[in-house]
Amino acid sequence: MSGSKPDILWSPHHPDRYVICDSELGLYRIGPVGSAETKAGTLPLSEETAATLLAINSDTPYMKCVAWYPKHEPECLLAVGQANGRVVLTSLGQSHNSTCKELVGKEFVPKHARQCNTLAWNPVDSNLLAAGLDKHRADFSVLIWDISSKFSPEASVAAEKIRLSSVDLDSSSVVTKPLYELGQNDACLSLCWLLRDPKLLLAGMHRNLAIFDLRNTSQKTFVNTKAIQGVTVDPHFHDRVASFFEGQVAIWDLRKFEKPVLTLTEQPKPLTKVAWCPTRTGLLATLTRDSNIIRLYDMQHTPTPIGDETEPTIIERSVQPCESQIGSFAWHPSSQNRMVVVSAANRVMTDFTVFERISLAWSSTTSLMWACGRHLYDCVEDGAEGVESVIEKDIATKMRQRAQSRYGHDTVQVWRNHLLAGGNDPQLKSLWSDLFYILYECEKCAEDMELKLQGNKQSVVYSGIKNIVKTSSGTTESRRCWSGSDRQTDVSRYQSEERSLALRLCGWISRGPDIDVEPFLRSLEQEREWERAAAVALFNLDIRRAIQILNKGATAEKGDLNLNVVAMALSGYTDEKTSLWREMCSSLRLQLKNPYLCVMFAFLTSEPGAYDGVLYESSVAVRDRVAFACMFLSDAQLPRYIDKLTNEMKDAGNLEGILLTGLTKDGVDLMESYVDRTGDVQTASFCMLKGSPGEVLKDPRVQCWIENYRNLLDAWRFWHKRAEFDIHRGKLDPSSKPLAQVFVSCNFCGKSISYSCSAMPHQGRGFSQYGVSGSPTKSKVTSCPGCRKPLPRCALCLMNMGTPVSNCPGAGKSDEKVDLTRENKLAQFNNWFTWCHNCRHGGHAGHMLSWFRDHTECPVSACTCKCMQLDTTGNLVPSDSS
């Protein structure tokens, strides 16, 4: 195109061919780099593709616009609009058949010479070619030519043809009589045929957009606007049209042509081209002058405007195909989101693909999917090593499995909840054991009427060992002999009521006046925790019992024979500080792999009051270290150690620290660290529900965990589990019970029927007057207790609502019959009032469900409403249903 920027046209039939138009026409074929077709004389377009020049046509000077013939035959036929208004049919060196020979070289000449601005082939009737010309006061600006028409040999027309022609032409190759003439005394800057009707032509005239109907050319539909350039129809939505003016793009809906549905404000520089993507719905590309950026507008999810002031929302993004300024671009007709751009100078071409935004979806059941364009990918690593173990360790998978096993719902034997969680997490085992002892002690404190300050005592137990030891008073110090020996130790032991309570919370002793650890030792032996049992026995100054436990562990099935060696080393204990035994045990104890064996020798070789080797052995359970501290640390040392250990547990989010913090604010802080580290809102919710409602459950963090866990259950479609959790929560926290949100009201008086029923005895009348007395299966309330008006009738059984369902028509299932034996018959689901919000027909819930198992339409005669299909959740099935 002489003196203008180049343009690109893709072939409508060959996905690998396109034409570059500037001062001449160049036909290119695109292919992969290195292929046989693109070896010689190729132009690189990208890392994967290159273009080969096939033909050049320089026979049509002064080109202003070009349009490619839409049909397969003749192949590669182009219409060229020139500066003098002529339209010339040409080809690009293809093998000509008889049809092509007749058309190539044919000219269509207007009456008055002026510039041809735009061309458009009719996509259905391909013989029709529309041309848009500049304004002439005595001529039309939109001419529709029939390329198959012959020249009319009239003298006047022939003379005009000779006058307009600058060279001698064959009389059969010039056509001067258009088939249609439109747009008198106006200018046409852009044209496009409407895809919804091949007889409609949309033209961007001087000051308006006009729709011409070839069946009635005397009338037109138009709208005044400045956005008249580059009119183009969305190939995926035939009623949507885009046009532009300077820096603005207007989006039109032909069904509502009064004004644009959307106006896109561009950069200050004027636009040069807009084009809809042919492979992607609602994607519009725009190019501004002297720019190397193409701006994209995604109207994929644009809603239809409801009100006059409603504008749809779009997603805007920019892409940069190349570094140089872009002269023009063209979408590939079949490859998804692919385009070729040509630079404003030197014909540098680039093959570019616009990548879609990736939509990532991570389901609540650990499935990962992502979408890119038309492709949907399920990201599952089949056969990869370690994938199953990674999924098993994911906290969402763990919580889902635990929810199915009713984890956290055992309120009687609280310690069993760790077994419901799998029984392989030591922190959960410690947590639920701690909660078991805390709740047990609270229960005993409430039952024990002889204890003073009963309420304070119970709250102290809830507050954990940290607060218990701070209130310790009346501590007595004693020195005991080794059990079974008259030799007195130099170890001081401390006792008080609060320390005994702490030992009970640690699980070492049970309630009673004496400190008896024998039941605890026997339970450890049953669990085959030989080393721990031996350490506890030694800490209670029973070295003979510790040796006996070690020997028993060595001789047990699959026992460790090395325990006999440890027992032998223990039997040589002496309290002489300079003995060889003490020296060797001090140096070799750290080589023992089991932490309990290590702390046993640390205790025996420590100086009185200096037990850091025991207290700070992190591999030893917190409950055992705390119990040891309560026995052997003084009133000055114990609170400092407990405070330090509590802070460590809170920072680490270690659930064993609940024993220290209790169900208090410190416990919430510790649980917050645990949730931040693991994401286990399930354990946090159940644990905090065990606390005092006034102190713990009102904390916003606790409420957040509970609500997130409820949302998780809903996301997994565990609706029954979530209902069980809400019931469990309501028992432990009565304030969480929701108020009644829905009630059935009378059509006449508007009062709640259920509320009125419950209030009737207060009015001096018994329920027997309404047929409520007697057996539950015969109870009924068929009229409003407030105004005595009858309740609506069921559309199926024709009995008044409130009558219990004795049998559901068409159902006959055993579980529905069993439901009739439950308590509170008026509240069972089969008897619920149910109705369609669309047609207002309804009846007993059981009857309606039975009807819609076999039918789709409403049971009321002459009503065609498909009630059940209106509920989008009606087809969902709970994942936890049996």
Phi, psi and omega in degrees: 000114190300124176072009182233173180285154182288162177227163182235139174230123174278145175294134179287352184239330182250110183291354181250013183230144176208165182239136172257128183242121167216257175278346178211170179258129178235124180263126182238151172241132183256142180200173180292151179295133176091355179285164183296330183283341186239025182280305187274130174062037182273154174247119181292132177254329178201186179292336183253338187234156176215160182241144178241131178285124181260321184202156177228139177234116179245018186276352183240088180284172176057041179288138176241332179203154182221143176222138183266132180301131191280346184263165182293321181238133357286147185283140175058043176268129183238144171254130184241124175265134187250173184292336180267007176095350180288151173242122185243135174268128182219171179223173184239067171065024178275161177291121187270128168269184184298321180294317182293322180296325179291329186268323183295131181091355180288139181239145177239115193247126176283169180294317183241134183286126169197170191293140172269120186266329187203153177226149179207122175277143174288125185290340182257300176269090190287355175284345183268127179234119181264136179234134177253124186244167174290168184289141169218133189294342183241019184215169178271153182257345177245114181243130178248115184260146171257110187290345180268357182286152179261159179290136180269117187279049174277147186296317182294318180293321179296319179296320179294321180297317181293325180292322183279336184277137180268347180228167179282125183236156173292134185297336181278354183258002181241129177240127181242355182250104179289157179287321177225146175234124185226159173070060181288143176055043180209171178245145178244122183256339180204153183218151167198141175279140179280130185288337182285338180208114183292353178268358182254134180236125178262126183233136172269097183276194188294316183229014182202161169262128185236140174250116180259137176251117183295343178281344177208086187284350181282345181239153177211155175255127183217162175220134181285127180196159174270343182278082186242359184264150172062036181298132181210141183263138176293120182294342181260345180219095193291350177265001181253129184230143176242143174213168182216162174211120183051248184258012184240144175246133178248132177253124185247147170248115186295342177283342179220080195269011184290323181204161182294143177282342182204139176237123181258121179272122181264191177290164182302332180287148182290154178281153176241338181198143169229145182206135174280144177284126182284346182250359185224125184292128171072021180254118183245131178251139179229150180227133176258163182290142178055046181230152174249019181238135172253127182263134183245139177237119182262109178250034182298320185249029181288121179283157175288130182300138179263309180254170181296330185266004183275126175243135179290156178264152181225166174249123185251139175208164180233146176231152180236095183292329183209173182276327184279168179292139185268129176275320179195172179211165177208132175289144173288137186291339184230327179287132188293125173057029182254141178216158172243131178245150177235137183287160182292339180226149171070007176055038177281121185251150181223131174266122190223140177243128178275113181278137180288154168295137182273125176261115183258134179230119178247109185286167180287353179251028173070010174279137183241125178225150175214148184243138176220110183067232180268002185258141178237121186248131174257110187273087177235123181271087181291130175077000180287143182287135175084358182293316181297320180293324178294317179296321180296326182279347180295133186293329179295319178295319179297314181296323179295316179294321180293323178297324179292333180267009179063038177300134177090350185269352179281102183263352179270299175259082188300326183297340182287349182295332178290333175289324176293337177275001180117335177074011182247011179248110183296328179292319178293323178298316178295319182299309184288333173293317178299315180296325178298312180293323179296312181293324178296314180295322178297320179295318180292323178296324179289328182277333185280101183279350181278340180286143178275155180052056185303312182297316179297322180298318181294320180291328177295320179298318179296332187279354174089169184294332181302316179278335179294315184289337178289333179267008183294135178212158179070034180287134178247142180251136181216159174240122182253158174276157173298136181299128182085008181218151178271355183281124182276143180271164175261019180264131180267133176246145185242142181223143173196169180296321180291323178293324177295321176297320178296320178295325177292321178293331177283349178086008184283320184232167176249174182294139180156168182287333184257154175269103183238112181262001185299316176301321179294320179295319180295323178293324177293323178295323177295328178273004177062032174264071188294315183296318180294317179299319179296320180294317179297319178298319180294320180295336175267020173062032177243080184290329179293321179293324178296317179295321179297319179294319180295318178297321179294321178293327180289327183269353180289164179297132183058031179279167180264115182294340179293343178296331175297323179293319178295319178298320179294320178294325180291324183294342179269017183298138173219147182269010177286125187288339183256013184285156177295326180300312181295320181296315182290320179295323180295324183273333186258350186294331182289346178278351178286135183282324181281125184295330182289324175294324180295315183287337176299312180286333174295321179294318183288335183256004182274156173283150180303128179085352180243088186243039182298328180297335178266314189291332185248022173275101189294340181281347178276141182303143182299320182298325180286321178293321180292319178297319177299316181296322180293337181270328192238359178257145181284174180296335178279322183280324189298309181299324180295318180293316181297319178297317180295317180293323179297316179297322177297317180294321180294317180294322182276347184066037181273121184293342176297339181287349177301330176302326182274315185278332187069190180266068182233190178298322176299323177295323177293320177299316178297316181294328177297318177296322179294317180293320178298327182277325187244335185078013185276080179285342180294307179297319180299319181295310182294322181294313183290335177294341179282348185277181178289122185304322184291330186263323191254312191289343178278351178296130181299332178293320179294317178297324178295317179297317182296314181293324178294323178291321177298319178295324177297315179298321177293321179295326177280358184063031174269063186290326177293319178296321179293323176295320177297320178296319179296321177294315177300318179294321180295328178289322182274334180226087183302333182291345182276352180293125182287150175286161179298124182256335182230136175214156179272123181249156180286140179293335188264307184259345177079002181280156177289129182291317182293321179294319180295323179298317182289339181266353185300316180302333179291339180273001177093006180239137179276164179290348181297333180293338182253016178076023184269335182287167180098201183291150182299328184289346181251001183289143179203148174230094188263003178220160180291122179296345181274313185243000177070007178286145181291148176282159180300159181266149175291136183292344183257306182272350178061017175263154181298143176299145186105343175282126182298147179278116178274329179199135181273123181301131177078359183264286177066024182273146185294324183293330178288328177288324179295328181301334183290345181268359181284166179283162177058066189297329182288350182256355181292153190295325181301333182266359183296149173284131176218144181206159179275132180284350181268304183260352177069014176266150181187200181169204178296139183300320180297320179293318181296317179297319179296320181295314185281358171290330184243353183227160177248333183264163181301143181288348180285135181300142177070004176259121182259014181291132176264080192300310187293330182285347178286340182267110183292337180270359182294334182267357180280141180245130178300140179288338182261014178283144182276000000 
